[in-house]
Amino acid sequence: MKPGDVVLVRFPQTDLEAGKLRPALVMAMSPGRHTDALLVMITSLIDQSVPGFDEMIEPTDKDYPDTGLKTRSVVRLSRLASVDPFVVNAKLGEISAERLHNAKRRLIEWLEK
């Protein structure tokens, strides 16, 4: 697993209850001896997106076929989770290096505010 991978995971809910199986984007792997992955949720509920912040993935995008997603989706950059890679069910695909860079930049700008 590496940054940019689109994976399938039971993404935790904000109340720490088990969530449903859904795609997520690997943003980073933790440094050091722990191998946790920093994930952001991906959803097909486009109306939940924050314009200018979240990352839209459209079927017409050049890297869409490589993502493994089945429909238009949004990467919800404010929905973060750090998980053990053992809980990841599968790798669906990956996004382009450019899309990952842009998503990381927006996430960093948000965290620096």
Secondary structure, 3 states (H helix, E strand, C coil): CCCCEEEEEECCCCCCCCCCEEEEEEEEECCCCCCCEEEEEEECCHHHCCCCCCEEECCCCCCHHHHCCCCCEEEEEEEEEEECHHHEEEEEEECCHHHHHHHHHHHHHHHHC
